[in-house]
Amino acid sequence: MSERLGLAGSVSIALGGMIGGGIFAVLGVVAQITGPATWLAFVLAGVVALCAGYSYTVLNGLVDDDGGSVTFVRCFLDDTTAAGMVGWTLLVGYVGSMGMYAVAFAEFAVGLGGVPEAVAGVPLRPVVSVAVVAAFVGLNLLGARATGSAENLLVGAKVAVLVALGVGGLVFATVVEPRPISLGVGQLPSFGPVMAAAVSFVAFQGWQLLFYDQESIVDPTETIRRAVYVSIPVAVAIYVVVGVVTTNLAREALRTHPHTALASAAEPMLGAVGYAGVGYTVVSLAALFSTGSAINATLFSSGHLAKGMVSEDLLPDRVSETGADGVPARTFLALGGITAALTVVGSLEAITAFASLSFIVVFGTVSYLALRHRDREAVNPLPPAVGVVGTAAFAPLMLYHLYRREPGTLVTVLVIAAAVVAAELLYFERAALRRELNAFEDDIEAAVDDALTGED
């Protein structure tokens, strides 16, 4: 039991998987879409995520096995292929999320004073991205206790800095150097905040990680339920405050370098007392803590997901060992290796977009499953209905945004999606394909025999 996570560790895993993406990797993208109404985009995405979280927790109480998207689809739809495709989609989304965090980590690291952008002609950003992924693969190989302890420290550090930045920014803008605070009220009737909410949805996937960690959590059903209901509102509150501060204090930075604009928001606050550079450095360090903890949490949980999928014959045996105590080293090494490769060859925009779409589809599916079981006493139909409607709206809005703003990224996302679906179908329908190939070979052999017999 001493190796298992309690409520604090579970909340840390959930927040670690959310805040790293929402603040330091997605904030700039969202702000470019909807400007001062960024806070509303995070609220909308958070509401849909909380409703999906409700769906997960109630379904988790209705199944005998460890819960999660894959288990829910298998149990309630009795469709192994669909369950496997959901699992593969999640793993690709998690790898994309880790790639997104690793790229953001490296951008903040390279942005620190005194750190060069290249060494001997080699860009430093990809090197740092690969190095941080490797570091957290090593940490996860040490086990659940080391992972949970590290996550508590990382999450505590980044939350403290972000809360200080948010509260300090509001005090600075309203008391120290009073200025009009724009909340983007004029954009409320438009589609901008809703479209931005779709783009930011990847920022709210961290809590879902807990459902694949149940063998590492004390009293998992109740602990996870409480952790979900704590972590999502906390993340939304932090996103809202920091979003308001950043869009009001770092408008130019959001336009010129959106991925690191949050650090620029600290400059005017501490600049008032002569420490502008210190503010940038402190927030940049918080970004390293934040994105690092997001990699840590996501790798920890995706490893458990992969192990569970192998045990259900939804992944090849070489990925994991079903009888192993904890997650085997080769599982973490495989996930880390793919992530590292993605950080070198992929773009942040494409990685973020595909990860968001993956989670929109999966969250919508689980919300639909909960809505189907609304006749159960434990299921309130309203939250699942909101989850279904919200995700159904987010998916086309996300694609429309890419079509208008980033057509190249849209093509990349569609190619990745097509490749993933093709791989899924080849794997899960391999028995049927083998039968068809055997039948085809038999027909060819029969035709050859007939031809030879005719010649005789």
C-alpha positions in Angstrom: 0.0 0.0 0.0 2.9 2.3 0.6 3.7 2.2 -3.1 0.2 3.3 -4.0 -1.2 6.8 -4.6 -3.7 8.5 -2.3 -6.0 11.5 -3.0 -3.1 14.1 -3.0 -1.1 12.0 -5.5 -4.1 11.4 -7.7 -5.0 15.1 -7.8 -1.4 15.9 -8.7 -1.4 13.4 -11.5 -4.7 14.9 -12.9 -3.5 18.5 -12.5 -0.1 17.6 -13.9 -1.7 16.3 -17.1 -3.9 19.3 -17.4 -2.1 22.5 -16.5 1.0 21.8 -18.5 -1.0 21.7 -21.7 -3.5 24.4 -20.9 -1.2 27.1 -19.7 2.1 26.7 -21.4 1.4 24.9 -24.6 -2.2 26.0 -25.6 -2.8 29.4 -24.1 -1.1 31.3 -26.9 -3.0 29.4 -29.6 -6.3 30.0 -27.8 -5.6 33.7 -27.2 -4.9 34.2 -30.9 -8.3 32.9 -31.7 -10.5 34.7 -29.2 -8.2 37.4 -27.5 -9.5 38.7 -24.2 -12.3 36.1 -24.2 -9.8 33.4 -23.7 -11.1 32.8 -20.1 -14.5 31.9 -21.5 -13.0 29.4 -23.9 -11.4 27.6 -20.9 -14.7 27.7 -19.0 -16.6 26.2 -21.8 -14.0 23.4 -22.4 -13.9 22.8 -18.6 -17.7 22.4 -18.3 -17.7 19.8 -21.1 -14.7 18.1 -19.5 -16.4 18.0 -16.1 -19.5 16.5 -17.6 -17.4 13.9 -19.3 -15.6 13.4 -16.0 -19.0 12.7 -14.4 -19.7 10.1 -17.1 -16.4 8.4 -16.4 -16.9 8.2 -12.7 -20.5 6.8 -12.9 -19.5 4.2 -15.5 -16.5 3.3 -13.4 -18.8 2.4 -10.6 -20.9 0.1 -12.8 -18.1 -2.1 -14.1 -16.2 -4.9 -12.2 -12.9 -4.4 -14.0 -10.6 -1.4 -13.8 -12.4 1.3 -15.6 -11.4 3.6 -18.5 -12.6 4.4 -22.0 -11.5 1.0 -23.4 -13.2 -1.0 -20.6 -16.4 1.0 -20.9 -16.7 0.4 -24.6 -15.9 -3.3 -24.3 -18.4 -3.8 -21.4 -21.3 -1.6 -22.6 -21.0 -2.1 -26.4 -19.6 -5.7 -26.3 -17.4 -4.7 -29.3 -13.7 -5.6 -29.0 -12.7 -3.9 -32.2 -14.4 -0.6 -31.1 -12.7 -0.9 -27.7 -9.3 -1.4 -29.3 -9.7 1.5 -31.7 -10.6 3.8 -28.8 -7.5 2.5 -26.9 -5.2 3.1 -29.9 -6.7 6.5 -30.4 -6.1 7.4 -26.8 -2.5 6.2 -26.9 -1.8 8.2 -30.0 -3.4 11.2 -28.3 -1.3 10.7 -25.2 1.9 10.4 -27.2 0.9 13.6 -29.1 0.2 15.3 -25.7 3.7 14.3 -24.4 5.2 15.5 -27.6 3.4 18.8 -27.2 4.6 19.2 -23.6 8.2 18.3 -24.6 8.3 20.9 -27.4 6.9 23.6 -25.0 9.4 22.6 -22.3 12.3 23.0 -24.8 11.0 26.4 -26.1 10.9 27.8 -22.6 14.3 26.3 -21.8 15.9 27.8 -24.9 14.2 31.1 -24.1 16.0 31.4 -20.7 18.8 33.9 -20.6 22.2 32.5 -21.6 20.8 29.4 -23.3 21.8 29.4 -27.0 19.3 28.4 -29.7 21.9 26.1 -31.4 25.2 24.4 -30.6 27.7 23.6 -33.4 25.0 24.4 -35.9 22.5 21.9 -34.3 19.2 23.4 -33.1 19.0 22.9 -29.3 15.2 22.7 -29.1 14.8 19.1 -30.5 17.8 18.0 -28.4 16.2 19.4 -25.2 12.8 17.8 -26.1 14.3 14.4 -26.5 16.4 14.8 -23.3 13.4 15.7 -21.1 11.4 12.7 -22.4 14.3 10.4 -21.7 14.6 11.8 -18.2 11.0 11.1 -17.3 11.1 7.6 -18.8 14.0 7.0 -16.4 11.9 8.4 -13.5 8.9 6.2 -14.3 11.1 3.1 -14.4 11.7 3.8 -10.6 8.1 3.0 -9.8 4.8 4.6 -8.6 6.2 6.1 -5.4 9.0 8.0 -7.1 6.6 9.1 -9.9 3.9 10.3 -7.4 6.4 12.1 -5.1 8.0 13.9 -8.1 4.5 14.8 -9.4 3.5 16.3 -6.0 6.6 18.5 -6.0 6.3 19.6 -9.6 2.6 20.4 -9.4 3.0 22.2 -6.1 5.8 24.4 -7.6 3.9 25.3 -10.7 0.6 25.9 -9.1 2.2 28.3 -6.5 3.9 30.3 -9.3 0.8 30.4 -11.5 -1.5 31.5 -8.6 1.1 34.2 -7.6 1.2 35.3 -11.3 -2.6 35.5 -11.6 -3.3 37.2 -8.3 -0.3 39.5 -8.6 -1.2 40.4 -12.2 -4.8 41.4 -11.2 -3.4 43.5 -8.3 -0.9 45.1 -10.6 -3.5 45.9 -13.3 -6.1 47.2 -10.9 -4.1 48.8 -8.0 -0.4 49.4 -8.9 -0.8 50.6 -12.5 -4.6 50.8 -13.0 -5.8 50.1 -16.5 -9.0 48.9 -18.2 -9.3 45.1 -17.9 -10.7 43.6 -21.0 -12.8 40.4 -20.7 -13.7 40.3 -24.4 -17.4 40.9 -23.6 -18.0 41.9 -27.2 -17.0 38.4 -28.4 -19.4 36.6 -26.2 -22.2 36.3 -28.8 -19.7 35.1 -31.5 -18.3 31.6 -32.3 -14.8 32.7 -31.3 -14.8 31.4 -27.7 -16.5 28.2 -28.7 -14.0 27.5 -31.4 -11.2 28.3 -29.0 -12.7 26.0 -26.5 -12.5 23.2 -29.1 -8.8 23.9 -29.7 -8.1 24.1 -25.9 -9.8 20.7 -25.2 -6.4 18.9 -25.0 -5.8 21.1 -21.8 -8.5 19.1 -20.0 -7.4 15.5 -20.6 -5.2 15.0 -17.6 -7.9 13.8 -15.2 -8.7 10.9 -17.5 -5.3 9.5 -16.8 -6.4 8.3 -13.4 -8.7 5.7 -14.7 -5.7 3.7 -16.1 -3.8 4.0 -12.9 -6.3 2.2 -10.7 -3.9 -0.6 -9.6 -1.6 2.1 -8.3 -4.3 4.0 -6.3 -5.7 3.4 -2.8 -9.5 2.8 -2.9 -9.5 3.7 -6.6 -13.2 4.2 -7.3 -13.8 6.7 -4.6 -10.3 8.4 -4.7 -10.6 8.9 -8.5 -14.1 10.3 -8.2 -13.0 12.9 -5.7 -9.8 13.7 -7.6 -11.8 14.4 -10.8 -14.2 16.7 -9.1 -11.3 18.6 -7.4 -8.8 18.8 -10.2 -11.0 20.0 -13.1 -12.5 23.1 -11.2 -9.0 23.9 -9.9 -7.6 23.8 -13.4 -10.4 26.0 -14.8 -9.9 28.6 -12.0 -6.1 28.7 -12.7 -6.7 28.9 -16.5 -9.3 31.8 -16.1 -7.1 34.0 -13.9 -3.9 33.4 -15.8 -5.7 33.8 -19.1 -7.1 37.2 -18.1 -3.7 38.4 -16.8 -1.8 37.3 -19.9 -4.2 38.7 -22.5 -4.2 42.0 -20.7 -0.5 42.3 -19.8 1.2 40.5 -22.7 -0.8 41.3 -25.8 2.2 42.0 -28.0 3.9 38.9 -26.8 0.9 36.8 -27.6 1.1 38.1 -31.2 4.9 37.7 -31.7 5.8 34.6 -29.6 2.5 33.1 -28.3 4.0 29.9 -26.8 6.1 31.8 -24.3 3.9 34.8 -23.8 2.9 33.8 -20.3 6.5 34.5 -19.1 6.3 37.9 -20.7 3.2 38.7 -18.6 5.4 38.7 -15.5 7.7 41.4 -16.8 5.6 44.5 -16.2 4.6 43.3 -12.7 8.1 42.9 -11.4 9.3 45.6 -13.7 7.5 48.1 -11.5 10.1 47.3 -8.8 13.0 46.8 -11.1 13.0 43.0 -11.5 11.4 42.5 -14.9 14.0 39.9 -16.0 13.5 38.0 -12.7 9.8 37.6 -13.4 10.4 36.2 -16.9 12.9 33.7 -15.5 10.6 32.6 -12.6 7.7 31.9 -14.9 9.9 30.2 -17.4 11.1 27.9 -14.7 7.5 27.3 -13.7 6.8 26.4 -17.3 9.6 23.8 -17.1 8.1 22.3 -13.9 4.6 22.4 -15.5 5.4 20.8 -18.8 7.7 18.3 -17.1 5.0 17.2 -14.7 2.6 16.8 -17.6 5.1 14.5 -19.4 5.6 12.6 -16.2 1.8 12.1 -15.5 0.9 11.2 -19.0 3.7 8.7 -19.4 2.9 7.1 -16.1 -0.7 6.6 -17.0 -0.4 5.7 -20.7 2.0 3.0 -19.6 -0.7 1.5 -17.4 -3.2 1.8 -20.3 -0.9 0.0 -22.7 -0.4 -2.8 -20.2 -4.1 -3.2 -19.7 -4.7 -3.3 -23.5 -2.1 -6.0 -23.9 -3.9 -8.1 -21.3 -7.1 -7.8 -23.4 -5.3 -8.7 -26.6 -5.8 -5.1 -27.9 -2.1 -4.5 -28.4 0.7 -6.9 -29.5 2.3 -8.9 -26.7 5.8 -7.4 -27.4 4.5 -4.0 -26.1 4.1 -5.2 -22.5 4.0 -8.2 -20.1 0.6 -8.9 -18.6 2.0 -10.7 -15.6 4.5 -8.1 -14.7 4.4 -6.2 -11.4 3.7 -2.7 -12.5 4.4 -1.4 -16.0 7.3 -3.2 -17.7 10.4 -1.1 -18.7 9.9 -1.8 -22.4 6.4 -0.2 -22.3 7.8 3.1 -21.0 10.8 2.8 -23.4 8.4 2.3 -26.4 6.1 5.2 -25.5 9.1 7.4 -24.7 10.9 6.5 -28.0 7.9 7.3 -30.1 7.3 10.6 -28.3 10.9 11.6 -28.7 10.8 10.9 -32.4 7.6 13.0 -32.7 9.2 16.0 -31.0 12.0 16.0 -33.6 9.9 15.7 -36.8 6.4 17.0 -35.8 5.0 20.6 -35.5 3.5 21.8 -32.2 0.3 22.9 -34.0 -0.3 19.5 -35.7 0.5 17.6 -32.5 -1.9 19.8 -30.5 -4.7 19.6 -33.0 -4.6 15.8 -33.3 -4.4 15.3 -29.6 -7.4 17.6 -29.1 -9.5 15.7 -31.7 -8.6 12.4 -30.1 -9.8 13.4 -26.7 -12.9 15.1 -28.1 -13.9 11.8 -29.8 -13.2 9.6 -26.8 -14.8 11.9 -24.2 -17.9 12.2 -26.5 -18.0 8.4 -26.8 -17.9 7.8 -23.0 -20.5 10.6 -22.4 -22.8 8.8 -25.0 -22.3 5.5 -23.1 -23.3 7.1 -19.8 -26.3 8.7 -21.5 -27.4 5.3 -22.8 -27.6 4.1 -19.2 -29.6 7.0 -17.9 -32.2 4.6 -16.6 -29.7 3.5 -13.9 -30.4 5.1 -10.6 -26.7 6.2 -10.3 -26.8 8.1 -13.6 -28.0 11.6 -13.9 -28.7 12.2 -17.6 -27.9 15.9 -17.7 -24.1 15.8 -17.4 -23.7 13.1 -20.1 -26.0 15.0 -22.4 -23.9 18.1 -22.0 -20.8 16.1 -22.7 -22.3 14.6 -25.9 -23.6 17.9 -27.2 -20.4 19.7 -26.3 -18.0 17.3 -28.0 -20.3 16.9 -31.0 -20.0 20.7 -31.5 -16.2 20.9 -30.8 -15.1 18.4 -33.4 -16.4 20.2 -36.5 -15.4 23.6 -35.1 -11.9 22.3 -34.6 -11.7 21.1 -38.2 -13.2 24.4 -39.4 -10.6 26.4 -37.5 -7.8 24.4 -39.1 -9.3 24.8 -42.5 -9.5 28.5 -42.2 -6.3 29.3 -40.3 -3.9 26.3 -40.8 -4.8 24.3 -43.9 -1.4 22.6 -43.9 -1.9 21.5 -40.3 -5.4 20.2 -41.2 -3.8 18.0 -44.0 -1.3 16.7 -41.5 -3.9 15.9 -38.9 -6.1 14.1 -41.5 -3.1 12.0 -42.7 -2.3 11.0 -39.1 -5.9 10.1 -38.4 -6.1 8.0 -41.6 -2.9 6.2 -40.8 -4.1 5.5 -37.2 -7.4 4.1 -38.4 -5.8 2.0 -41.1 -3.4 0.5 -38.6 -6.2 -0.2 -36.2 -8.3 -1.9 -38.8 -5.4 -4.0 -40.0 -4.7 -5.1 -36.5 -8.2 -5.8 -35.2 -9.5 -7.3 -38.4 -6.4 -9.4 -39.0 -8.2 -12.6 -38.5 -10.8 -11.8 -41.1 -8.2 -10.5 -43.5 -6.2 -13.7 -43.0 -9.3 -15.8 -43.8 -9.9 -13.7 -47.0 -6.3 -14.1 -48.0 -6.4 -17.9 -47.4 -9.6 -18.1 -49.4 -8.0 -16.0 -52.2 -5.0 -18.3 -52.3 -7.2 -21.4 -52.4 -9.1 -19.9 -55.4 -5.8 -19.2 -57.2 -4.5 -22.7 -56.5 -7.8 -24.1 -57.8 -7.6 -22.0 -60.9 -4.0 -23.1 -61.6 -4.9 -26.7 -61.1 -7.9 -26.4 -63.5 -5.6 -24.7 -66.0 -3.0 -27.5 -65.8 -5.7 -30.2 -65.9 -7.1 -28.6 -69.0 -3.7 -28.6 -70.7 -3.3 -32.3 -70.0 
